[in-house]
């Protein structure tokens, strides 16, 4: 997987968009409780937040196709995620 820090978009290794991550609450780890080994529960909205470290590109793609509202968590130090950033800068 590849995660764009500038846009908060998660892509497959082939650069196919999986999901743009956007939480209206901008929460940190203190706002979650462990649910199971693959997810956490948000203490604010009570949604399940899946840990992307346990999924392949294909598995996440399939999951998001079935349920686009699924919340995802990415640790920037995950072994299965490469951090990318936009290389073009806007001119003013």
N, C-alpha and C positions, 0 to 999 in steps of 0.2 A: 504494500500500500504506500501511497504517497500523500502527504498532508501539506497543503499550501498554507503557510503561516499568515500570509497577507490577506487571503480570502476566506480562510477557515473551511476550505473544501477538501474533502477526502476523495482520492482517486485510486483506481486500481494501478498496478505497476505499468499497465499499458496506457495510462492516463485517461481512462474512462471514468467520468464522474460517478461516484457512489452517493455522496450526500454533502450538502453544505451544512456545516454545523452552526447552529445558532440557538443559544439558550436565552430567553428573555430575562432570566434571573441572574445570569453571570455568577454562578455559584462556585465555591471552592470545596475542597474535600470535607470540610466540616458540615456540609449540608447533605451528606449522603450516609446511608448505613448499608452494610453488606447485606445482600439478599441471598446470593448463592455465589458459586465460584466464577460465574460468567457475567454477573451483573451487580448493580447497586440500586438502592431505592432512593430517589430524591425526597428529602424530607419537606420540601416546599410544595411541589406539584404532585408528589406521590407516584410519579412515573418510574418505570424500570429503565435504568441506564446501562446499556450493554458495554462491556469492556472489549474494545476492538483487538486487544492482544490475543484473544482466544479464537479469533476468526480468520479465515482466509479471505482473499479478495472476493472470490466467487460466492462464498457463504454470506458475506455482508451484502453483496449486490443483490442476491436472491431475497434476503431478509428485508432489505429496504424496498424492493419492488413490491413485496407482499404488504408491508406496513411502512409507508414513507414517513410516518410520524415517530418512528422509533428513535429514541435518544441514544447517542453514542458517546463513549468516553475514550479519549486518546491520551496516552502518556507519551510525551515527546521523546522519551528514552526507550520506547518499545523497540524490540529487535525486528519486528515485522513492518515498521513504518520508517520511511525516508522523508525527511523534512525538505520541502522545496519552498521557494519564494518567487514572486513575479520578478522577472529580469528586466522588464520595461518600466521606465519611470514616466509619469505624465509630465508634460511640459506645461508650464504656466505662462 
